[in-house]
Amino acid sequence: MESQTSFTTVSIPIFDGQNYQMWAVKMEAYLDANDVWEAVEQDYEVAPLQDNPTIGQMKNHKESRLRKSKAKSILFTVVSPVIFNRIMTLKTAHEIWKFLKEEYEGNERVKGMQALNLVRELEMQKMKDSETIKDYADKLLGIVNKIRLLGTEIPDS
């Protein structure tokens, strides 16, 4: 009997303009699992078929076109209607991803300020009497991971 691996459909949260970094990490993993991340990451043109193409060339051409369409469709599906109105005229998944990154990730100065605020929040944390050590550690790790997503190195210690 042949065993088959099935990928459980994961519900991707709809991006509404908040928490871009966490959404982007989830989306990259989702797009990669669906074998379309390459179409988002690289802006490539699918060359038209030559005269008398082989079956392999026709198959590769169709897969490349499908991958690009699928990536664009996924990105259209996982954004709120307000954001969809802003990206619906973009032609490729790469353009959509680039627009969302530029629009919602912020420039280096903004990311630096966000990281600074999170470091300050981390330093001000105190364990509550009703909190377990695990809950407190999870809260600290959550803040640290947000800082790391913004590109700031912070040691585990």
ChimeraX attribute file (.defattr): number of C-alpha atoms within 10 A of each C-alpha:
attribute: neighborCount
match mode: 1-to-1
recipient: residues
	/A:1	3
	/A:2	4
	/A:3	5
	/A:4	6
	/A:5	6
	/A:6	6
	/A:7	8
	/A:8	6
	/A:9	7
	/A:10	7
	/A:11	8
	/A:12	14
	/A:13	12
	/A:14	14
	/A:15	21
	/A:16	15
	/A:17	15
	/A:18	11
	/A:19	12
	/A:20	18
	/A:21	16
	/A:22	13
	/A:23	17
	/A:24	17
	/A:25	11
	/A:26	14
	/A:27	19
	/A:28	15
	/A:29	12
	/A:30	18
	/A:31	18
	/A:32	15
	/A:33	11
	/A:34	14
	/A:35	13
	/A:36	22
	/A:37	20
	/A:38	17
	/A:39	24
	/A:40	23
	/A:41	14
	/A:42	11
	/A:43	13
	/A:44	13
	/A:45	11
	/A:46	13
	/A:47	9
	/A:48	8
	/A:49	13
	/A:50	9
	/A:51	6
	/A:52	8
	/A:53	11
	/A:54	11
	/A:55	9
	/A:56	9
	/A:57	13
	/A:58	15
	/A:59	11
	/A:60	14
	/A:61	17
	/A:62	13
	/A:63	13
	/A:64	19
	/A:65	14
	/A:66	14
	/A:67	20
	/A:68	22
	/A:69	16
	/A:70	18
	/A:71	25
	/A:72	23
	/A:73	13
	/A:74	17
	/A:75	21
	/A:76	18
	/A:77	14
	/A:78	18
	/A:79	19
	/A:80	14
	/A:81	15
	/A:82	11
	/A:83	15
	/A:84	17
	/A:85	11
	/A:86	12
	/A:87	19
	/A:88	12
	/A:89	10
	/A:90	13
	/A:91	11
	/A:92	20
	/A:93	28
	/A:94	21
	/A:95	18
	/A:96	21
	/A:97	19
	/A:98	13
	/A:99	15
	/A:100	19
	/A:101	15
	/A:102	10
	/A:103	12
	/A:104	13
	/A:105	18
	/A:106	15
	/A:107	11
	/A:108	11
	/A:109	9
	/A:110	12
	/A:111	17
	/A:112	16
	/A:113	12
	/A:114	16
	/A:115	22
	/A:116	14
	/A:117	13
	/A:118	16
	/A:119	17
	/A:120	11
	/A:121	12
	/A:122	17
	/A:123	10
	/A:124	8
	/A:125	11
	/A:126	10
	/A:127	13
	/A:128	10
	/A:129	6
	/A:130	7
	/A:131	11
	/A:132	11
	/A:133	11
	/A:134	9
	/A:135	13
	/A:136	15
	/A:137	12
	/A:138	12
	/A:139	14
	/A:140	17
	/A:141	14
	/A:142	13
	/A:143	16
	/A:144	20
	/A:145	15
	/A:146	18
	/A:147	22
	/A:148	15
	/A:149	17
	/A:150	19
	/A:151	13
	/A:152	16
	/A:153	12
	/A:154	11
	/A:155	7
	/A:156	6
	/A:157	3
